[in-house]
């Protein structure tokens, strides 16, 4: 029986190999000047279950889905064999299957999971041996490598002769792609070569690229293994073994090292390293003194060439190198998580904050800034370390972790958008970078490309560099690609690489890199407002400048387009279906391909003119008009008109069923309300004489057409608005004309007011009166239609019937987001807890009610077992979204009642069955048929739940809108923490970091909550500036000009006294009286 313990910055699993299997991974972060690798592990054998560079196609140890990894890793993963020559040739395998008795009598095993490393320990009582294995990736080096440090300690009273074999029984030569391993792993072995065995650093590769084509391309790069052993202060290289038959004989299943165990073993001078998959094991023959330790340090990695590896070997074989890199790796990950450093009365919560921040950064990236050419210029922002969430349990995702310096990987638009939502609060220097980036990826039709590939750069023509470097800079580049090319071409620089980047980046032009992907989801646009609101909570004084003054906003130009109804509505077996709604427009694709620069940015002159730029107000208005014109025939939900559903991907069949989602209708209301409030606040444009905004003529006509249709019935509106949308899309298919027409602010207000009324009528229909919760997903049956084109089978619906899907937690989340009445919000929450969405056994929230009565045609969710994956499970991301909305609504008592039941760090570890410091995608709910799995977590870590938690953390620590403007437009800062008394330590303290670098400590000696009838509120605030004496602000508010000093980083520390509300008021009156006296 496995047990879990939470220690200092770690989760310890005693008897890990007998715990429920789970999969996780090392961070894959190697620092700005390092080359990253992906490393996955499971709680079986010696844990590591696959690692490599770039993506799954480039493994060093084969990538396997989790279920296969659980079965095979004890045999095909890392192995250690200890042979005792004086004990009849007995061979002992630490962490092996033969010493894995559940009662722990033969061997006691532990796994220590830390943010930056993984440690395994086994103590064998009878043999008196203790084995410790430590894994981490090496940071800030020109090669990607996994470090493996094995320590074997002899606790016997006598010295012990020992032969040791340690390493990988199978290693993948470079060039043996994952697709070859899965489909032709035997044939591909004919290309294998292993060289440089004499250097005790075998270099594994295919001789040439294994393609059947006239051009034969040699492979220079390779994977490598090298190691050293230290015994009694003496260090020697490990003798590498590359032929598995020398160890296992004919046992190609690798179950037992028959050849090693059967006779006196020696490493031959020559080894067969061809026509087979090689191994990477090191051999050592030694004697372990009583209480002596033998330490093996091995590196498994990838080098661009044998020459590069040869240059690095002296460094890798320095006994202090692994120690230094282990410490550097720990500092790297620790420093990355400092912006969310928390010290509360719950150490587990504090550790969870760091882990969640790290996982959020791994999906959304970490910003690196390069100062602009002038002090007033905004910095260039580059995001590093991001990647799509792909791992052993998400075996379907194609993740990319580029094997370069300044590595920036791929991601889905929705994911990275959400994960960067709060970034400006952790690094204010990034400013509006993300707002511009993600709004600029929105298209003129309101959709967006799926795959976000980061930022590329175009060097300035005025840059003074050598001709050789100018050749490298001729094309767009990423910093990692640039530095890699410099190294590959052996270019000599007149400055350091750091100085070169500081020269190039500030004046380089940014290019957003994205590609279409797999269709258009209907929810992606909604997350942009989250990011915008987060920014304005920090910079409320920049609303006008961002919304109206900066003509920095463009439209992404995508060769894939949504076709009109006549091309996608088809009669199939007497039922109308919507299929093949998104197609590649060959004319548009050719036009885009003909552009030499910024190919995917929409132009004027119908695609042949200059880049069209506009303001954020116009960009947001374009989205609102498009979505208002996309309401379903009953006016309830936004149509799934482009082959893909909403956030809930598992309803993949609903677009074909003419489905719609009310979640986006709630979000459309939210956008309308935001724009109305913004226009009301922006009186300045009117006083400046500007009473209108220029719109592209196509958008102006589209807006007018939709506006005129608001007075029609729902079905008539649907037909008229859709016709207007199709006309608009046809007009802007290749680009805008470039002509603009003014739209008066009063006309905008009227349009938004009428759009709001239309949306609210639809939302009212979505509410389930019996449950008191809004329904969010709908399918539509066409009960009458007319033929449009007999030859093609195109039809036009004339009468509809709606089908309502069961209730989803998502509906309550989006309803909460726009609710303005706290009583209605509380009533909705109570209704959710009474409904089937609440799992009373787990005290958590299910993603949806039973789908058993729905047809399988709605999507894969219907196929999944209830309680598993996206069918009635506890889907953590949506559950965290719901918790966040309780905070937004001020339902603090309700929030904390759920907080200590729902949050992952408070889950019972044996039930959760993995580290409670790490998130998962879903927990099995109590409707699942197997009760032993109820509450167990599956699919590790890189969940959108991290973004929701970080926003919760911000609102809990400082409040929703701490920075506000007074009537004179001056900045103030008011702390409004929402903290349970359980989160204060024994001394009444709660400490956190503000804006990524300012330590803040709340002092609450009575340990009262900061909400409710008996609450503690901020009183005296002490500011400690970089220079000068401390500043005291007695009213619980930091007034101007000190609030701006905090935001600008001129304050290095804050101390905030919390006192019972009545006491704080009396104290304030006394201070005022003393000053008057």
Secondary structure, 3 states (H helix, E strand, C coil): CCEEEEECCEEEEECHHHCCCCEEECCCCCCCCCCCCEEEEECCCCCEEEEECECCCCEEECCCCHHHHHHHHHHHCEEEEEEECCCCCEEECCCCHHHCCCCCCCCEEEEEECCCCEEEEEEECCCCEEEEEEEEECCCCCCEEEEEEEEEEECCCCCEEEEEEEEECCCCCECCCHHHHHHCCCHHHHHEEEECHHHCCCEEEECECCCCCCCCCECCCEEEEEEEEEECCEEEECEEECCCHHHHCCCCCCCCCHHHHHCCCCCCCCCCCCCCCCCEEEEEEEEECCCCEEEEEEEEEEECCHHHHHHHHHHHCCHHHHHHHHHHHHHHHHHHCHHHCCECCCHHHHHHHHHHHHHHHHHHCEEEEECCCCCCCCCEEEEECCCCCCCCCCCCCCCCECCCCCCCCCEEHHHHHHHCCCHHHHCHHHCCHHHHHHHHCECCCCCECCEEEEEEEECCCCCCCCHHHHHHCCCCECHHHHHHHHHHCCCCCCCCHHHHHHHHHHHCEEEEEEECCCCECCCHHHHHHHHHHHHHHHCHHHHHHHHHHCCCECCECCCEEECCHHHHEEEECCEEEECCCEEECHHHHHHHHCCCCCCCECECHHHCCCECCECHHHHHHHHHHHHHCCECCCCCCEECCCECCCCCCCCCCHHHHCCEEHHHHHHHHHHHHHHHHHHHHCCHHHHCCCCEEEEEHHHHHHHHHHHHHCCCCHHHHHHHHHHHHHHHHHHCCCCCCCCEEEEEHHHHHHHHHHHHHHHHHHHHHHEECCCCEECCEEEEEEEEEEEEECCCCEEEEEEEEEEECCCEHHHHHHHHHHCCCHHHHHHHHHHHHHCCCEECCCCEECCECCCCCCCHHHCHHHCCCCCECCECCEEHHHHHHHHHHHHHCCCHHHHHHHHHHHCHHHCCHHHHCCCCCCCEEEECCCCCCCHHHCCCEEEECCCCHHHHHHHHHHHHHCCCCCEEECCCCCEEEECCCCCCHHHCCCCCEEEEEECCCEEEEEECCCCCCCCCCCCEEEEEEEEEECCCCCEEECCCEECCCHHHHHHCCCEEEEEEEEEEHHHHHHHHHHHHHHHHC
